């Protein structure tokens, strides 16, 4: 009998995408896809540890979440830029597509004085993430709302706004790379909305990239910033790594 491979395709299939995974399935996905049973480490814990604490993930969340190694790397680079902002009253971190909340967790871990707001419209993902955060007593707030309506609850005054932008990729990722114009919604539209919503604030954007990102789409996004740089995190095999585009509006580091 052929052994079933636990890979991205399986966990995003109709059978598994909305199923709560057993610990062995999470570890098998890590082993089969990345030769690492601890690949899906989140909230600063290995799968065996977070599972024992009551954390559970859907199949699609196991694939799509920002794992600890990547979250820590992204947050480290965000902090290195954020601390150079001129005289902010405070820092507000926004994750419009929070999912597991692990990226927000890591950013707030590196910016402990910041206020964090995560939005997750998908009810299934939100409910499981809310239970996970409660089980671990994490200082992370996730709201079951789309970011368009959720932004109204944020008062920012003279705060620096840090926004992590990682919308669903859908068919934006192809063999040619990630096209930032085809994410759902397009990355540029999210930047425009946040920039307009906070007209008097300095902003720092961190936009998730893939190792191969379509050049014209990347250039179009970079053109919106006063300053920008990219980072690639070589945590996976070549060709399968993630990165970020860091960009600022109304200030230059």
C-alpha positions in Angstrom: 0.0 0.0 0.0 1.3 3.4 -0.9 2.1 5.6 2.1 0.0 8.8 2.1 2.3 11.8 2.0 1.4 14.7 4.3 2.2 17.7 2.1 0.7 21.1 1.2 -1.7 19.6 -1.3 -3.2 17.2 1.2 -3.6 19.7 4.0 -5.3 22.2 1.6 -7.6 19.5 0.2 -11.3 19.4 1.0 -10.6 16.5 3.3 -8.1 18.2 5.5 -8.2 22.0 5.1 -10.9 22.5 7.8 -10.1 19.5 9.9 -8.4 19.9 13.3 -5.1 18.0 13.0 -3.9 15.4 15.4 -0.3 15.8 16.7 1.0 13.0 14.6 -0.4 14.7 11.5 1.3 18.0 12.2 4.6 16.1 12.8 4.1 14.0 9.7 3.5 17.1 7.6 6.8 18.5 8.9 8.7 15.3 8.4 7.3 14.5 4.9 7.5 18.1 3.5 10.6 19.5 5.3 12.3 16.5 7.0 11.6 18.1 10.4 8.9 16.9 12.7 9.1 20.3 14.6 8.6 22.4 11.5 5.2 23.8 12.6 6.6 25.3 15.8 4.3 28.2 16.9 4.0 30.5 19.9 7.6 29.7 20.8 6.9 25.9 21.2 7.5 22.7 19.3 4.4 20.8 18.1 4.5 18.3 21.0 4.6 21.1 23.5 1.9 23.3 22.1 -0.3 20.3 21.5 0.1 19.3 25.1 -1.0 22.8 26.2 -4.2 22.5 24.2 -3.3 24.3 21.0 -4.9 23.0 17.9 -4.5 23.9 14.2 -6.6 23.3 11.1 -4.9 21.7 8.1 -4.8 24.9 6.2 -3.5 26.9 9.2 -0.6 24.4 9.6 0.4 25.2 6.0 -0.3 28.9 5.9 0.8 30.0 9.4 4.1 31.9 10.0 6.2 29.3 11.9 8.4 30.4 14.8 11.7 30.6 12.9 10.2 32.9 10.2 8.1 34.9 12.7 11.2 35.6 14.8 13.3 36.6 11.8 10.6 39.0 10.5 10.0 40.5 13.9 13.7 41.1 14.4 13.9 43.1 11.2 10.8 45.0 11.9 12.1 46.0 15.3 15.4 47.1 13.8 13.6 49.7 11.6 10.8 50.6 14.1 13.2 51.8 16.8 14.6 54.3 14.3 11.3 56.1 13.9 11.5 59.8 15.1 9.8 60.4 18.4 6.6 58.3 18.2 4.2 58.5 21.0 3.8 54.8 20.9 3.6 51.9 18.5 0.5 50.2 17.1 0.9 46.8 15.3 -1.8 45.7 12.9 -2.1 42.3 11.2 -5.1 42.5 8.8 -5.0 38.7 8.1 -4.0 37.3 11.4 -4.7 33.6 10.9 -3.0 31.8 13.8 -1.8 35.1 15.3 1.8 33.8 15.4 3.3 36.6 13.4 1.6 39.2 15.6 2.8 37.2 18.7 6.4 37.5 17.5 6.2 41.2 16.5 4.8 42.0 20.0 7.5 39.9 21.6 10.1 42.1 19.9 8.1 45.3 20.5 6.7 44.6 24.0 5.5 48.1 24.6 3.4 48.1 21.4 -0.4 47.7 21.2 -1.4 44.9 18.8 -4.5 44.4 16.7 -5.2 41.3 14.6 -8.2 40.7 12.4 -9.4 37.4 11.1 -12.6 37.2 9.1 -12.7 33.4 8.7 -14.9 32.2 11.6 -13.3 28.7 11.8 -9.8 30.0 11.9 -10.7 32.8 14.3 -12.5 30.5 16.8 -9.5 28.1 17.0 -7.0 30.9 17.2 -9.0 32.5 20.0 -9.0 29.3 22.0 -5.3 28.8 21.4 -4.5 32.3 22.6 -6.7 31.8 25.7 -5.1 28.4 26.4 -1.6 29.9 26.5 -2.7 33.2 28.1 -0.9 35.1 25.3 -1.0 39.0 25.2 -2.5 38.9 21.7 -5.9 40.2 20.7 -7.6 38.8 17.5 -11.0 40.2 16.4 -13.4 38.3 14.2 -13.8 41.0 11.6 -12.4 42.2 8.3 -9.7 44.8 8.7 -11.8 47.3 6.8 -14.4 47.5 9.6 -11.9 46.7 12.3 -9.7 49.7 11.8 -12.3 51.9 13.2 -11.6 50.6 16.7 -8.0 51.7 16.6 -7.0 55.1 18.0 -3.4 55.9 17.0 -2.8 59.6 17.8 1.0 60.1 17.1 1.9 56.5 17.2 4.0 54.7 14.7 1.8 52.2 12.7 3.5 48.9 12.0 1.4 46.8 9.5 2.3 43.2 8.6 0.7 42.5 5.2 0.2 38.9 4.2 -3.2 38.5 2.4 -4.3 35.1 1.1 -2.2 34.3 -2.0 -4.9 32.3 -3.9 -3.5 31.8 -7.4 -1.0 34.7 -7.0 1.7 32.1 -6.5 2.7 30.3 -9.7 5.9 28.6 -10.9 7.0 32.1 -12.1 6.7 33.4 -8.5 4.4 35.5 -6.3 2.5 38.3 -8.1 1.6 40.9 -5.5 -1.1 42.2 -7.8 -3.1 39.0 -7.6 -3.2 38.4 -3.9 -6.7 38.7 -2.3 -6.9 41.7 -2.0 -4.0 43.1 -4.0 -1.2 44.3 -1.7 -1.2 47.8 -3.2 -4.8 48.3 -2.3 -4.2 47.4 1.4 -1.2 49.8 1.6 -3.4 52.6 0.1 -6.2 52.0 2.5 -4.0 52.0 5.6 -2.1 55.0 4.4 -5.4 56.9 3.9 -6.9 55.7 7.2 -3.9 57.0 9.2 -3.3 60.3 7.4 -1.2 61.8 10.2 0.9 58.8 11.2 4.2 57.5 10.2 3.9 53.9 8.9 6.2 50.9 8.6 4.9 48.1 6.3 6.2 44.6 6.3 4.9 42.7 3.3 5.4 39.0 3.0 7.3 37.9 -0.1 8.3 34.6 -1.6 11.8 33.7 -2.8 10.6 34.3 -6.4 8.4 37.4 -6.5 7.2 38.9 -9.8 9.5 41.9 -10.5 7.0 44.4 -11.9 4.5 43.7 -9.1 7.3 44.2 -6.5 8.5 47.4 -8.2 5.0 48.8 -8.2 4.6 48.3 -4.5 8.1 49.7 -3.6 7.2 52.9 -5.6 4.6 53.7 -2.9 7.1 54.0 -0.2 9.6 56.8 0.9 12.1 54.1 1.7 12.2 50.3 1.3 14.4 47.2 1.5 13.9 43.5 1.1 14.9 40.6 3.3 15.0 36.9 2.3 15.1 34.3 5.1 16.9 31.1 4.0 15.1 28.7 6.3 14.0 26.2 3.8 15.5 24.5 0.7 16.4 26.9 -2.1 13.3 28.1 -4.0 11.0 27.6 -1.1 11.9 30.5 1.2 9.9 33.5 2.4 11.0 37.1 2.8 9.6 40.6 3.5 9.5 43.9 1.8 10.0 46.6 4.5 8.7 50.0 3.5 8.1 53.3 5.2 5.6 56.1 4.6 6.1 59.7 5.8 9.5 59.0 7.2 12.9 57.5 6.3 15.0 55.4 8.7 
